[in-house]
Amino acid sequence: MSHPKPVKTIAITGGKGGVGKTNVAVNVSMALAANGHKVMLLDADFGLANVDVQLGLSPEYDLSHLIAGERNLEEIIVDGPRGIKIIPASSGIASMADLTQLEHAGVIRAFSELSYDVDYLVVDTAAGISNAVVSFCRASHDVIVVVCDEPASITDAYALIKVLNREHGVDHFHVLANMARSAREGHELYNKLALAADHFLDATLSFLGVVPADERLRKAVQQQHAVVDLYPGSPSARAFKKIAADVEKWPGAQSAGGQLEFFVERLINTEQELLGVLP
């Protein structure tokens, strides 16, 4: 690959559906791109594609065409707003665990031959705690856990953190409170998770911030645009820009494992471990 520097991979997850993961993934990606970074956004919900819908895109091809050998990776990538590159998900692929070894090798080769320069790969995971979600989180350099003010959101987020920490050694998580009615509410959501993690897990939780409940964000979703583009001065857009600025301060990827093909290799190795294929 022709990348001048390592690629930082960030998984955005939440355990429960409906917490706004895709909104976060899209808007943080757009905010990073607005700051001059080259961003690739992977829709990793293979059973229910969301990123293209959220941005009003109609990709002709998706990951299923790549895996079937009908198209190469560059042919399925869609150009999004602000120059972000989007890898669209498909319907009918349950998870990476369903792929054969030959298909795994094909995915790795596809990423290794990609000619795009990428600074950040943002991964929008599926909801739940499936093998695929765990694999994407383990393979990424950083994990953002999105929560909202619902009991099930906190419970499911903690369950995901617990599984990743106790069973897979992930020891650091960034917590983002989404759709919060106030900054205080956002801090309280984080504190609930952090308190439980301090008592029962060997994990560090960092507070990434609060995205406020915002009518303009809802309007942007309805119009299939990112709020940072459609309403850049809105409270939610300002929050996403601040989050992107904080992400830029995180330690960079190490060159030994920083390229996209290494990300895919980590992803596939994790899947194989979960399936018991590897020791």
FENQUI-V594513 format. One record per residue. N is the residue number from 0. PHI is phi in whole degrees, 0 to 359 (999 if undefined). BURIAL is 1 if it has 9 or more other ideal C-beta (glycine too) atoms within 8 Angstrom, else 0. Layout:
{{N | PHI | BURIAL} {N | PHI | BURIAL}}
This chain:
{{0 | 999 | 1} {1 | 253 | 0} {2 | 285 | 1} {3 | 285 | 0} {4 | 206 | 0} {5 | 298 | 1} {6 | 263 | 1} {7 | 272 | 1} {8 | 254 | 1} {9 | 231 | 1} {10 | 266 | 1} {11 | 247 | 1} {12 | 220 | 1} {13 | 191 | 1} {14 | 83 | 1} {15 | 272 | 1} {16 | 283 | 0} {17 | 85 | 0} {18 | 270 | 1} {19 | 94 | 1} {20 | 302 | 1} {21 | 295 | 1} {22 | 302 | 1} {23 | 296 | 1} {24 | 300 | 1} {25 | 294 | 1} {26 | 286 | 1} {27 | 293 | 1} {28 | 300 | 1} {29 | 294 | 1} {30 | 293 | 1} {31 | 296 | 1} {32 | 295 | 1} {33 | 296 | 1} {34 | 273 | 1} {35 | 98 | 0} {36 | 270 | 1} {37 | 267 | 1} {38 | 239 | 1} {39 | 242 | 1} {40 | 243 | 1} {41 | 259 | 1} {42 | 278 | 1} {43 | 262 | 1} {44 | 266 | 1} {45 | 291 | 1} {46 | 266 | 1} {47 | 209 | 0} {48 | 297 | 1} {49 | 232 | 1} {50 | 298 | 1} {51 | 296 | 1} {52 | 295 | 1} {53 | 297 | 1} {54 | 256 | 1} {55 | 67 | 0} {56 | 260 | 1} {57 | 230 | 0} {58 | 295 | 1} {59 | 284 | 0} {60 | 232 | 1} {61 | 213 | 1} {62 | 299 | 1} {63 | 296 | 1} {64 | 289 | 1} {65 | 295 | 1} {66 | 293 | 1} {67 | 284 | 0} {68 | 79 | 0} {69 | 276 | 0} {70 | 218 | 0} {71 | 271 | 0} {72 | 297 | 1} {73 | 296 | 0} {74 | 283 | 0} {75 | 263 | 1} {76 | 291 | 1} {77 | 251 | 1} {78 | 280 | 0} {79 | 257 | 1} {80 | 301 | 1} {81 | 58 | 0} {82 | 81 | 1} {83 | 291 | 1} {84 | 259 | 1} {85 | 245 | 1} {86 | 261 | 1} {87 | 284 | 1} {88 | 279 | 1} {89 | 231 | 1} {90 | 259 | 1} {91 | 107 | 0} {92 | 250 | 1} {93 | 295 | 0} {94 | 190 | 1} {95 | 299 | 1} {96 | 296 | 1} {97 | 278 | 0} {98 | 276 | 0} {99 | 281 | 0} {100 | 299 | 0} {101 | 295 | 0} {102 | 293 | 1} {103 | 303 | 1} {104 | 298 | 0} {105 | 294 | 1} {106 | 294 | 1} {107 | 300 | 1} {108 | 297 | 1} {109 | 300 | 1} {110 | 290 | 1} {111 | 291 | 1} {112 | 266 | 1} {113 | 293 | 1} {114 | 262 | 0} {115 | 289 | 1} {116 | 276 | 0} {117 | 226 | 1} {118 | 267 | 1} {119 | 230 | 1} {120 | 251 | 1} {121 | 260 | 1} {122 | 248 | 1} {123 | 268 | 1} {124 | 281 | 1} {125 | 286 | 1} {126 | 282 | 1} {127 | 96 | 0} {128 | 232 | 1} {129 | 284 | 0} {130 | 302 | 1} {131 | 296 | 1} {132 | 298 | 1} {133 | 301 | 1} {134 | 297 | 1} {135 | 296 | 1} {136 | 295 | 1} {137 | 294 | 1} {138 | 282 | 1} {139 | 274 | 1} {140 | 287 | 0} {141 | 226 | 1} {142 | 236 | 1} {143 | 258 | 1} {144 | 257 | 1} {145 | 265 | 1} {146 | 230 | 1} {147 | 223 | 1} {148 | 278 | 1} {149 | 222 | 0} {150 | 306 | 0} {151 | 294 | 0} {152 | 295 | 1} {153 | 295 | 1} {154 | 299 | 1} {155 | 289 | 1} {156 | 296 | 1} {157 | 296 | 1} {158 | 299 | 1} {159 | 295 | 1} {160 | 300 | 1} {161 | 299 | 1} {162 | 297 | 1} {163 | 295 | 1} {164 | 283 | 1} {165 | 287 | 0} {166 | 260 | 0} {167 | 226 | 1} {168 | 75 | 0} {169 | 286 | 1} {170 | 241 | 0} {171 | 219 | 1} {172 | 224 | 1} {173 | 259 | 1} {174 | 256 | 1} {175 | 240 | 1} {176 | 272 | 1} {177 | 250 | 1} {178 | 57 | 1} {179 | 279 | 1} {180 | 281 | 0} {181 | 199 | 0} {182 | 297 | 0} {183 | 297 | 0} {184 | 300 | 1} {185 | 299 | 1} {186 | 296 | 1} {187 | 294 | 0} {188 | 297 | 1} {189 | 298 | 1} {190 | 299 | 0} {191 | 299 | 1} {192 | 292 | 1} {193 | 296 | 1} {194 | 297 | 0} {195 | 295 | 1} {196 | 295 | 1} {197 | 298 | 0} {198 | 279 | 0} {199 | 239 | 0} {200 | 233 | 1} {201 | 260 | 0} {202 | 221 | 1} {203 | 253 | 0} {204 | 251 | 1} {205 | 247 | 0} {206 | 274 | 1} {207 | 275 | 1} {208 | 142 | 1} {209 | 232 | 1} {210 | 256 | 1} {211 | 287 | 1} {212 | 301 | 0} {213 | 213 | 1} {214 | 298 | 0} {215 | 289 | 1} {216 | 295 | 1} {217 | 297 | 0} {218 | 295 | 1} {219 | 297 | 1} {220 | 297 | 1} {221 | 299 | 0} {222 | 269 | 0} {223 | 57 | 0} {224 | 226 | 1} {225 | 283 | 1} {226 | 294 | 1} {227 | 294 | 1} {228 | 266 | 1} {229 | 283 | 1} {230 | 229 | 1} {231 | 296 | 0} {232 | 265 | 0} {233 | 288 | 1} {234 | 302 | 0} {235 | 291 | 1} {236 | 296 | 1} {237 | 297 | 1} {238 | 295 | 1} {239 | 295 | 1} {240 | 295 | 1} {241 | 294 | 1} {242 | 299 | 1} {243 | 300 | 1} {244 | 297 | 1} {245 | 291 | 1} {246 | 300 | 1} {247 | 297 | 1} {248 | 274 | 0} {249 | 293 | 0} {250 | 304 | 0} {251 | 284 | 0} {252 | 288 | 1} {253 | 273 | 0} {254 | 298 | 0} {255 | 296 | 0} {256 | 225 | 1} {257 | 260 | 1} {258 | 274 | 1} {259 | 296 | 1} {260 | 292 | 1} {261 | 291 | 1} {262 | 300 | 1} {263 | 294 | 1} {264 | 297 | 1} {265 | 297 | 1} {266 | 299 | 1} {267 | 290 | 1} {268 | 299 | 1} {269 | 296 | 1} {270 | 302 | 1} {271 | 294 | 1} {272 | 298 | 1} {273 | 296 | 1} {274 | 274 | 0} {275 | 81 | 0} {276 | 284 | 0} {277 | 255 | 0} {278 | 292 | 0}}
